[in-house]
Amino acid sequence: MITDKVKKGEITIDYCPTEDMLADYFTKPLQGSLFRRLRNTIMGVTDSEYLQYKTEFEEAKRTRDG
C-alpha cells in the first residue's frame, strides 16, 4: 500500500537520522544531551529559555511552600 503511493508519487519518503527522531522522546529512555535536545524541540524552547522557566518554577514553588 505504501509502495503503491510512492510509485504514484502521492507520498515521498525522506531519510531521518536516528538522533532526529522526535518520537524517540516518547518511546525510549533517553539520557543526556539527546534527551534535552528532543525535549526542547518538542516544547519549542531553547536551552536558555528552559533554564529560565525551570528557575522561575522553582522560585515560585519555594515561595508557595515557604
C-alpha positions as CSV (number, residue, x, y, z in Angstrom):
1,M,0.0,0.0,0.0
2,I,2.8,2.5,0.9
3,T,4.8,1.2,-2.0
4,D,1.9,2.0,-4.4
5,K,1.6,5.5,-3.1
6,V,5.3,6.1,-3.5
7,K,5.2,4.7,-7.1
8,K,2.2,7.0,-7.9
9,G,4.1,10.0,-6.4
10,E,1.4,10.6,-3.8
11,I,4.0,10.5,-1.0
12,T,7.8,10.7,-0.6
13,I,10.0,9.0,1.9
14,D,12.9,11.0,3.3
15,Y,15.8,9.8,5.4
16,C,15.8,10.9,9.0
17,P,18.8,10.2,11.2
18,T,18.2,8.4,14.4
19,E,19.2,11.4,16.5
20,D,16.4,13.4,14.9
21,M,13.6,11.0,15.6
22,L,11.3,13.1,17.8
23,A,9.1,10.0,18.6
24,D,12.1,8.5,20.4
25,Y,11.5,11.1,23.2
26,F,8.1,9.4,23.9
27,T,9.2,5.8,23.3
28,K,12.8,5.3,24.6
29,P,14.6,6.0,27.8
30,L,16.9,8.8,26.5
31,Q,19.6,10.4,28.5
32,G,21.8,13.4,28.4
33,S,22.1,15.9,25.5
34,L,19.8,13.9,23.2
35,F,17.0,13.9,25.8
36,R,17.5,17.7,26.4
37,R,17.6,18.5,22.7
38,L,14.4,16.5,21.8
39,R,12.6,17.8,24.9
40,N,13.4,21.4,24.0
41,T,12.4,20.8,20.3
42,I,9.0,19.3,21.4
43,M,8.5,22.1,23.9
44,G,9.6,24.8,21.3
45,V,12.2,26.4,23.6
46,T,15.9,26.9,23.7
47,D,18.2,25.7,26.4
48,S,18.4,29.2,28.0
49,E,14.6,29.6,27.9
50,Y,14.1,26.2,29.5
51,L,16.6,27.1,32.3
52,Q,14.8,30.4,32.9
53,Y,11.4,28.6,33.1
54,K,12.9,26.0,35.5
55,T,14.4,28.7,37.7
56,E,11.1,30.6,37.8
57,F,9.2,27.5,38.6
58,E,11.5,26.5,41.5
59,E,11.3,30.0,42.9
60,A,7.5,30.1,42.8
61,K,7.4,26.7,44.4
62,R,9.8,27.8,47.2
63,T,7.6,31.0,47.7
64,R,4.4,28.9,47.8
65,D,5.8,26.2,50.2
66,G,7.8,28.8,52.1
